[in-house]
Amino acid sequence: MIVRNHRPARGSGATYRSGAYTSLLPWQVRERRFKPVGLGRRGLDPADVYAFLDRVAGDLAAVHAALAASRRETAVVKDALRRWQSDQARRANSDRR
């Protein structure tokens, strides 16, 4: 599946580093273009380069999706842990009385 120049809405990519570093997003890889090599058959075949970039973009999309899923799962686990800790604290306080 080749989806060229498809730029998602702003804010849809998850960043996991400092604000000074913006992570590479799939649309950035898809939109990357290389300078023509000039006359003759020297350099890289543009079709091969773009096919590779599309593959890399797909891989990055999968990584970003997995990261987002992991963050959602982490949030669920943290919420469950907080509830459990609150319940334990309430039980400990009621046992002291």
N, C-alpha and C positions, 0 to 999 in steps of 0.2 A: 504494500500500500504506500503510494507516494503522495504526500500532501505538502506541496511546496508553498511557501509564503503564507502559511496559516499561522497567524499570530494570535495566541489566546489573549483573553482580557487581562488587563493589568491586575497584578496581585494574585494571579492564579498559581504562580510558581512558588514553591516553598524555599525559603532561604534558611540555611542552617549554619552560616558563618557570620562573622561580624558585618556590620553595615558597610565597612570599607570594601568588602569583597562581595560582588554580586555573582551568584552561581550561574553557570552556563545553562541556558534553558533550551529545550528542543527546537523552538522556532528560531533561535539564534544560530543553531547549527544548520538548520534547513536553509536559512537565508544567506549563509556564508557563501561567497563566490570568489573564485580565484581569477587572477589576471590572465588574459590570453597569452599563450606562449609565442605568438607571432607566426611567421611563415614556416612551412615544413612540418614534419612530424616529430618535433622535439617536445619534451615535456610530458605531462599526464593527459590521459583521455578525459575530457570533461564529463562524459557520461559515466565513466567509472568513479570519478571523484564525487559526483552528485549522488550516485547510487550509494556510495559509502557513507556520505553525510546523512542521507535519509536513514540508513541503518543505524548510525550513531544516534541520530535524533530519536529513533524508536527505542533504543536502549536507554537513553536518558529519560524518556517519558516513562518507561517502566520503572526506573530507579526512583523518579520523583513520586510516582504512584505508590510504590512500596514504602517510601519514606513517610508519605502522608498517612498511609494505613497504619504504619508503626506508631506514628504520633497519636492517632486516634485510639489505638489499643492502649498505649501508655496512659493516656488521659483517663480511660475507663478503669484501668488498674489503680491509678492514683486515687481516683474518687472512691473506689471500693476500699482501699486501704485507709483513707481518711474516715470513712463511715465506720469501719471496724475499730479503728483507734478511738473514735468518739464513743462507741458502744462500750469498749473496754474501760475507758476512763469513767463513764457513768456507772458501770457496775462496781468499779473499785471505790468510787465515792459513796455509793449506796451501801456497800459492805462495811464501811467505816462507821456508819451512823448507828 
